[in-house]
Amino acid sequence: MVSRGWNPLGIIPGIISDIGRGIILGMTSNITTSDKVRENKARRAAARQGLRLAKSRTRDGRATDYGTFMVVDVEGNWLVAEGLYLDEVERYLDGERT
């Protein structure tokens, strides 16, 4: 069988795979590569401190917590800080806890 293009769903090639490709390619994010690198570094820094970095699940860009993070204590599973943007998370993890 000759492949007619990328088939992300592993189903019959043709119209269905074109729909699947459109859906998957439409799932792009506004986050830049450098922001993702910073986020990953912050996650690793949090893990070294016994914390976990969780991103807000809000998808509405007009919501007040859109694009924010919360810091959770891993051992006690309790919220340490919330509503922080990436810059604030980095400062928090560097010891600037006000």
PyMOL commands that set and color helices and strands:
alter all, ss='L'
color gray80, all
select helices_A, chain A and resi 15-25+33-48+86-93
alter helices_A, ss='H'
color red, helices_A
select strands_A, chain A and resi 51-55+69-73+78-84
alter strands_A, ss='S'
color yellow, strands_A
deselect
rebuild
show_as cartoon
